């Protein structure tokens, strides 16, 4: 008789909403982000760290056409492409809204002519050289890295 193994799997948003505690060694797979977490029997999903699946080092692009966008859980490890010709903002939400794992990176590119500015959500701190949070021009890029709860570092073409 063949042995069949069934992994727990769901979309990023469903995992975040349900926030289950995985059993010790249990795998949980995100079907829309090529990521997985391994349970420790005590920590809820939203507090577990991700491990990327091998061979997925190509960015998924989240194209935004509006003038204001707040990062979502699904943006972790992705490229947010701001395409508006008018000035626009990308807001980093507090951990109470979206609890990214420490070490999460999110890339932001100003693809349109309108200047893209990184905005700190309530209680969020974004640290950058000279406190610069505006991407310097069209096709400029910034990388956000979560370094602690509600603390991020922004690096790239910022002024």
DRENPA-3360 file (N, C-alpha, C; in nm, 2 decimals, always signed):
BEGIN
1 = XXXXXXXX = +0.08/-0.12/+0.00/+0.00/+0.00/+0.00/+0.09/+0.12/+0.00 ~ +0.06/+0.22/-0.08/+0.13/+0.35/-0.09/+0.10/+0.44/+0.02 ~ +0.20/+0.51/+0.07/+0.18/+0.61/+0.17/+0.16/+0.74/+0.11 ~ +0.06/+0.82/+0.15/+0.03/+0.95/+0.10/+0.05/+1.05/+0.21 ~ +0.12/+1.16/+0.18/+0.15/+1.27/+0.28/+0.07/+1.39/+0.23 ~ -0.01/+1.45/+0.31/-0.08/+1.57/+0.28/-0.03/+1.68/+0.36 ~ +0.02/+1.79/+0.30/+0.06/+1.91/+0.37/-0.05/+2.01/+0.39 ~ -0.04/+2.08/+0.50/-0.14/+2.19/+0.51/-0.10/+2.30/+0.42;
9 = XXXXXXXX = -0.19/+2.35/+0.34/-0.16/+2.46/+0.24/-0.28/+2.55/+0.23 ~ -0.25/+2.68/+0.20/-0.36/+2.78/+0.18/-0.29/+2.91/+0.13 ~ -0.37/+3.01/+0.10/-0.32/+3.13/+0.05/-0.26/+3.21/+0.17 ~ -0.18/+3.31/+0.14/-0.12/+3.39/+0.24/-0.22/+3.46/+0.33 ~ -0.33/+3.52/+0.27/-0.43/+3.59/+0.35/-0.51/+3.50/+0.43 ~ -0.54/+3.37/+0.39/-0.61/+3.28/+0.47/-0.53/+3.23/+0.59 ~ -0.40/+3.21/+0.57/-0.31/+3.17/+0.68/-0.31/+3.28/+0.79 ~ -0.29/+3.41/+0.74/-0.29/+3.52/+0.83/-0.41/+3.54/+0.91;
17 = XXXXXXXX = -0.53/+3.52/+0.84/-0.66/+3.54/+0.91/-0.68/+3.43/+1.01 ~ -0.65/+3.30/+0.97/-0.67/+3.19/+1.06/-0.57/+3.19/+1.18 ~ -0.45/+3.22/+1.15/-0.34/+3.23/+1.24/-0.33/+3.10/+1.33 ~ -0.32/+2.98/+1.27/-0.31/+2.86/+1.35/-0.18/+2.84/+1.41 ~ -0.17/+2.75/+1.51/-0.04/+2.71/+1.56/-0.01/+2.57/+1.50 ~ +0.10/+2.56/+1.43/+0.13/+2.43/+1.36/+0.20/+2.34/+1.47 ~ +0.18/+2.22/+1.46/+0.24/+2.12/+1.55/+0.39/+2.12/+1.53 ~ +0.46/+2.07/+1.62/+0.61/+2.06/+1.61/+0.65/+1.98/+1.49;
25 = XXXXXXXX = +0.72/+2.05/+1.40/+0.77/+1.99/+1.27/+0.67/+1.99/+1.16 ~ +0.55/+2.04/+1.18/+0.45/+2.04/+1.08/+0.48/+2.15/+0.98 ~ +0.46/+2.12/+0.85/+0.48/+2.22/+0.74/+0.35/+2.29/+0.71 ~ +0.36/+2.42/+0.68/+0.25/+2.50/+0.63/+0.29/+2.57/+0.51 ~ +0.23/+2.55/+0.39/+0.27/+2.60/+0.26/+0.18/+2.71/+0.22 ~ +0.23/+2.82/+0.18/+0.15/+2.93/+0.11/+0.15/+2.90/-0.03 ~ +0.03/+2.88/-0.09/+0.02/+2.84/-0.23/+0.03/+2.96/-0.32 ~ +0.03/+3.08/-0.28/+0.04/+3.20/-0.36/+0.17/+3.27/-0.35;
33 = XXXXXXXX = +0.26/+3.23/-0.26/+0.39/+3.30/-0.24/+0.51/+3.21/-0.24 ~ +0.50/+3.08/-0.26/+0.61/+2.99/-0.26/+0.69/+3.00/-0.14 ~ +0.62/+3.01/-0.02/+0.69/+3.01/+0.11/+0.63/+2.91/+0.20 ~ +0.71/+2.87/+0.30/+0.65/+2.78/+0.40/+0.71/+2.81/+0.53 ~ +0.64/+2.76/+0.63/+0.68/+2.78/+0.77/+0.67/+2.64/+0.84 ~ +0.76/+2.62/+0.94/+0.76/+2.50/+1.01/+0.72/+2.52/+1.15 ~ +0.62/+2.45/+1.20/+0.57/+2.47/+1.33/+0.66/+2.43/+1.44 ~ +0.65/+2.49/+1.56/+0.72/+2.45/+1.68/+0.63/+2.40/+1.79;
41 = XXXXXXXX = +0.50/+2.39/+1.76/+0.40/+2.35/+1.85/+0.35/+2.45/+1.95 ~ +0.41/+2.57/+1.95/+0.37/+2.68/+2.04/+0.34/+2.81/+1.98 ~ +0.41/+2.84/+1.87/+0.40/+2.98/+1.81/+0.30/+2.98/+1.70 ~ +0.21/+3.08/+1.70/+0.11/+3.10/+1.60/+0.17/+3.14/+1.47 ~ +0.10/+3.11/+1.36/+0.14/+3.13/+1.22/+0.20/+3.27/+1.20 ~ +0.13/+3.38/+1.24/+0.18/+3.51/+1.21/+0.31/+3.55/+1.28 ~ +0.35/+3.47/+1.38/+0.48/+3.50/+1.45/+0.59/+3.41/+1.41 ~ +0.56/+3.30/+1.33/+0.66/+3.22/+1.28/+0.74/+3.28/+1.16;
49 = XXXXXXXX = +0.87/+3.25/+1.15/+0.95/+3.30/+1.04/+0.93/+3.21/+0.91 ~ +0.94/+3.28/+0.80/+0.93/+3.21/+0.67/+1.07/+3.15/+0.63 ~ +1.06/+3.05/+0.55/+1.17/+2.99/+0.47/+1.13/+2.98/+0.33 ~ +1.21/+3.04/+0.24/+1.18/+3.05/+0.10/+1.21/+2.91/+0.04 ~ +1.13/+2.87/-0.06/+1.15/+2.75/-0.14/+1.26/+2.78/-0.24 ~ +1.35/+2.68/-0.26/+1.46/+2.70/-0.35/+1.41/+2.72/-0.49 ~ +1.48/+2.81/-0.57/+1.45/+2.83/-0.71/+1.35/+2.94/-0.73 ~ +1.31/+3.01/-0.62/+1.21/+3.12/-0.64/+1.27/+3.26/-0.61;
57 = XXXXXXXX = +1.39/+3.28/-0.66/+1.46/+3.41/-0.64/+1.42/+3.51/-0.75 ~ +1.32/+3.49/-0.82/+1.27/+3.59/-0.92/+1.15/+3.66/-0.85 ~ +1.16/+3.80/-0.85/+1.05/+3.87/-0.78/+0.92/+3.86/-0.85 ~ +0.82/+3.85/-0.76/+0.68/+3.86/-0.81/+0.65/+4.01/-0.80 ~ +0.59/+4.07/-0.91/+0.57/+4.21/-0.91/+0.43/+4.24/-0.88 ~ +0.41/+4.34/-0.78/+0.28/+4.39/-0.75/+0.27/+4.53/-0.80 ~ +0.20/+4.55/-0.91/+0.19/+4.68/-0.98/+0.08/+4.76/-0.92 ~ +0.11/+4.88/-0.88/+0.02/+4.97/-0.82/+0.00/+5.10/-0.91;
65 = XXXXXXXX = -0.12/+5.13/-0.94/-0.14/+5.24/-1.03/-0.20/+5.37/-0.96 ~ -0.23/+5.36/-0.83/-0.29/+5.47/-0.76/-0.18/+5.56/-0.70 ~ -0.23/+5.65/-0.62/-0.14/+5.75/-0.56/-0.11/+5.72/-0.41 ~ -0.17/+5.61/-0.36/-0.14/+5.57/-0.22/-0.16/+5.42/-0.21 ~ -0.06/+5.35/-0.15/-0.07/+5.21/-0.13/-0.01/+5.17/+0.00 ~ -0.08/+5.09/+0.08/-0.04/+5.04/+0.20/+0.01/+4.89/+0.18 ~ +0.13/+4.86/+0.22/+0.18/+4.73/+0.20/+0.09/+4.63/+0.27 ~ +0.08/+4.51/+0.21/+0.00/+4.40/+0.26/+0.09/+4.28/+0.29;
73 = XXXXXXXX = +0.04/+4.18/+0.36/+0.12/+4.06/+0.39/+0.18/+3.99/+0.27 ~ +0.10/+3.99/+0.16/+0.15/+3.93/+0.04/+0.27/+4.00/-0.03 ~ +0.30/+4.12/+0.02/+0.41/+4.19/-0.05/+0.55/+4.15/+0.00 ~ +0.56/+4.07/+0.11/+0.69/+4.02/+0.16/+0.76/+3.95/+0.05 ~ +0.89/+3.99/+0.03/+0.97/+3.93/-0.07/+0.94/+3.97/-0.22 ~ +0.85/+4.06/-0.24/+0.81/+4.10/-0.37/+0.86/+4.24/-0.41 ~ +0.83/+4.28/-0.53/+0.86/+4.41/-0.58/+0.73/+4.49/-0.60 ~ +0.72/+4.60/-0.53/+0.60/+4.68/-0.55/+0.64/+4.79/-0.65;
81 = XXXXXXXX = +0.57/+4.79/-0.76/+0.60/+4.88/-0.87/+0.49/+4.99/-0.88 ~ +0.54/+5.11/-0.84/+0.45/+5.23/-0.84/+0.46/+5.30/-0.98 ~ +0.34/+5.30/-1.05/+0.34/+5.34/-1.19/+0.27/+5.48/-1.21 ~ +0.23/+5.55/-1.11/+0.15/+5.67/-1.13/+0.24/+5.79/-1.17 ~ +0.19/+5.87/-1.26/+0.26/+5.99/-1.30/+0.26/+6.10/-1.20 ~ +0.17/+6.09/-1.10/+0.16/+6.19/-0.99/+0.24/+6.14/-0.87 ~ +0.27/+6.23/-0.78/+0.34/+6.19/-0.66/+0.25/+6.08/-0.59 ~ +0.32/+5.99/-0.52/+0.25/+5.88/-0.46/+0.32/+5.83/-0.34;
89 = XXXXXXXX = +0.25/+5.75/-0.26/+0.31/+5.70/-0.13/+0.29/+5.55/-0.11 ~ +0.39/+5.50/-0.04/+0.38/+5.36/+0.00/+0.39/+5.36/+0.15 ~ +0.29/+5.31/+0.22/+0.29/+5.31/+0.36/+0.32/+5.18/+0.42 ~ +0.41/+5.18/+0.52/+0.45/+5.06/+0.59/+0.36/+5.05/+0.71 ~ +0.27/+4.95/+0.72/+0.17/+4.94/+0.83/+0.24/+4.88/+0.95 ~ +0.18/+4.91/+1.07/+0.23/+4.86/+1.20/+0.21/+4.71/+1.20 ~ +0.29/+4.65/+1.29/+0.29/+4.50/+1.31/+0.15/+4.46/+1.36 ~ +0.08/+4.54/+1.42/-0.06/+4.51/+1.47/-0.15/+4.48/+1.35;
97 = XXXXXXXX = -0.12/+4.54/+1.23/-0.20/+4.52/+1.11/-0.15/+4.41/+1.02 ~ -0.01/+4.42/+1.00/+0.05/+4.31/+0.92/+0.18/+4.28/+0.99 ~ +0.19/+4.15/+1.04/+0.30/+4.11/+1.12/+0.40/+4.04/+1.04 ~ +0.48/+4.12/+0.96/+0.59/+4.06/+0.88/+0.70/+4.00/+0.98 ~ +0.76/+3.89/+0.93/+0.87/+3.83/+1.01/+0.99/+3.92/+1.01 ~ +1.06/+3.93/+1.12/+1.19/+4.01/+1.12/+1.28/+3.95/+1.01 ~ +1.34/+4.04/+0.93/+1.42/+4.00/+0.82/+1.35/+4.00/+0.69 ~ +1.22/+4.03/+0.69/+1.14/+4.04/+0.57/+1.20/+4.16/+0.48;
105 = XXXXXXXX = +1.21/+4.14/+0.35/+1.24/+4.25/+0.26/+1.13/+4.27/+0.16 ~ +1.11/+4.40/+0.13/+1.01/+4.44/+0.03/+1.08/+4.54/-0.06 ~ +1.08/+4.52/-0.19/+1.14/+4.62/-0.28/+1.03/+4.71/-0.33 ~ +1.07/+4.84/-0.35/+0.98/+4.94/-0.40/+1.05/+5.01/-0.51 ~ +0.98/+5.02/-0.63/+1.04/+5.09/-0.74/+0.95/+5.20/-0.79 ~ +1.00/+5.32/-0.81/+0.92/+5.43/-0.87/+0.93/+5.41/-1.02 ~ +0.83/+5.35/-1.08/+0.83/+5.32/-1.22/+0.77/+5.43/-1.30 ~ +0.68/+5.50/-1.24/+0.61/+5.62/-1.30/+0.69/+5.75/-1.28;
113 = XXXXXXXX = +0.65/+5.85/-1.34/+0.71/+5.98/-1.33/+0.69/+6.05/-1.19 ~ +0.58/+6.01/-1.12/+0.55/+6.07/-0.99/+0.64/+6.02/-0.88 ~ +0.69/+6.11/-0.80/+0.78/+6.07/-0.69/+0.71/+5.98/-0.59 ~ +0.78/+5.87/-0.56/+0.73/+5.77/-0.46/+0.80/+5.80/-0.33 ~ +0.72/+5.82/-0.22/+0.77/+5.84/-0.09/+0.72/+5.73/+0.00 ~ +0.82/+5.68/+0.09/+0.79/+5.58/+0.19/+0.73/+5.65/+0.31 ~ +0.62/+5.60/+0.36/+0.55/+5.66/+0.47/+0.54/+5.56/+0.59 ~ +0.57/+5.61/+0.71/+0.56/+5.53/+0.83/+0.42/+5.52/+0.88;
121 = XXXXXXXX = +0.36/+5.40/+0.89/+0.23/+5.38/+0.95/+0.24/+5.42/+1.10 ~ +0.12/+5.41/+1.17/+0.12/+5.45/+1.31/+0.21/+5.36/+1.39 ~ +0.31/+5.43/+1.46/+0.40/+5.36/+1.54/+0.52/+5.29/+1.47 ~ +0.52/+5.31/+1.34/+0.63/+5.25/+1.26/+0.75/+5.34/+1.25 ~ +0.87/+5.29/+1.25/+0.99/+5.37/+1.22/+1.06/+5.32/+1.10 ~ +1.09/+5.41/+1.01/+1.17/+5.37/+0.89/+1.30/+5.44/+0.91 ~ +1.41/+5.37/+0.93/+1.54/+5.43/+0.94/+1.61/+5.43/+0.80 ~ +1.67/+5.54/+0.76/+1.75/+5.55/+0.64/+1.86/+5.66/+0.65;
129 = XXXXXXXX = +1.95/+5.65/+0.56/+2.06/+5.75/+0.56/+2.00/+5.89/+0.55 ~ +2.04/+5.98/+0.64/+1.99/+6.12/+0.64/+1.84/+6.12/+0.65 ~ +1.77/+6.02/+0.70/+1.63/+6.01/+0.72/+1.55/+6.03/+0.59 ~ +1.61/+6.00/+0.48/+1.55/+6.02/+0.34/+1.45/+5.91/+0.32 ~ +1.33/+5.94/+0.27/+1.23/+5.84/+0.25/+1.17/+5.86/+0.11 ~ +1.21/+5.95/+0.03/+1.16/+5.97/-0.11/+1.25/+5.91/-0.21 ~ +1.20/+5.82/-0.30/+1.28/+5.77/-0.40/+1.32/+5.88/-0.50 ~ +1.45/+5.88/-0.54/+1.51/+6.00/-0.61/+1.46/+6.02/-0.75;
137 = XXXXXXXX = +1.40/+5.93/-0.81/+1.35/+5.96/-0.95/+1.29/+5.83/-1.01 ~ +1.24/+5.85/-1.13/+1.18/+5.74/-1.21/+1.29/+5.63/-1.23 ~ +1.24/+5.51/-1.20/+1.32/+5.39/-1.21/+1.41/+5.37/-1.09 ~ +1.41/+5.46/-0.99/+1.48/+5.44/-0.87/+1.42/+5.34/-0.78 ~ +1.49/+5.28/-0.70/+1.44/+5.17/-0.62/+1.49/+5.18/-0.47 ~ +1.41/+5.13/-0.38/+1.44/+5.12/-0.24/+1.41/+4.98/-0.19 ~ +1.49/+4.94/-0.09/+1.46/+4.81/-0.03/+1.43/+4.83/+0.12 ~ +1.31/+4.78/+0.16/+1.27/+4.79/+0.30/+1.31/+4.65/+0.37;
145 = XXXXXXXX = +1.37/+4.66/+0.48/+1.40/+4.54/+0.56/+1.35/+4.55/+0.70 ~ +1.27/+4.46/+0.75/+1.22/+4.47/+0.88/+1.33/+4.42/+0.98 ~ +1.37/+4.51/+1.07/+1.48/+4.47/+1.16/+1.43/+4.45/+1.31 ~ +1.31/+4.49/+1.34/+1.25/+4.47/+1.47/+1.10/+4.50/+1.46 ~ +1.03/+4.47/+1.57/+0.89/+4.50/+1.56/+0.87/+4.65/+1.53 ~ +0.80/+4.68/+1.42/+0.77/+4.82/+1.38/+0.89/+4.90/+1.34 ~ +1.00/+4.84/+1.32/+1.12/+4.91/+1.28/+1.18/+4.85/+1.15 ~ +1.20/+4.94/+1.05/+1.24/+4.90/+0.92/+1.37/+4.98/+0.88;
153 = XXXXXXX = +1.45/+4.93/+0.80/+1.56/+5.00/+0.74/+1.53/+5.02/+0.59 ~ +1.54/+5.14/+0.54/+1.52/+5.16/+0.39/+1.66/+5.20/+0.33 ~ +1.69/+5.13/+0.23/+1.82/+5.15/+0.16/+1.79/+5.16/+0.01 ~ +1.87/+5.24/-0.06/+1.85/+5.26/-0.20/+1.87/+5.40/-0.25 ~ +1.80/+5.44/-0.36/+1.81/+5.57/-0.41/+1.71/+5.66/-0.35 ~ +1.74/+5.71/-0.23/+1.65/+5.79/-0.15/+1.70/+5.93/-0.13 ~ +1.61/+6.03/-0.12/+1.65/+6.17/-0.10/+1.56/+6.23/+0.00;
% end
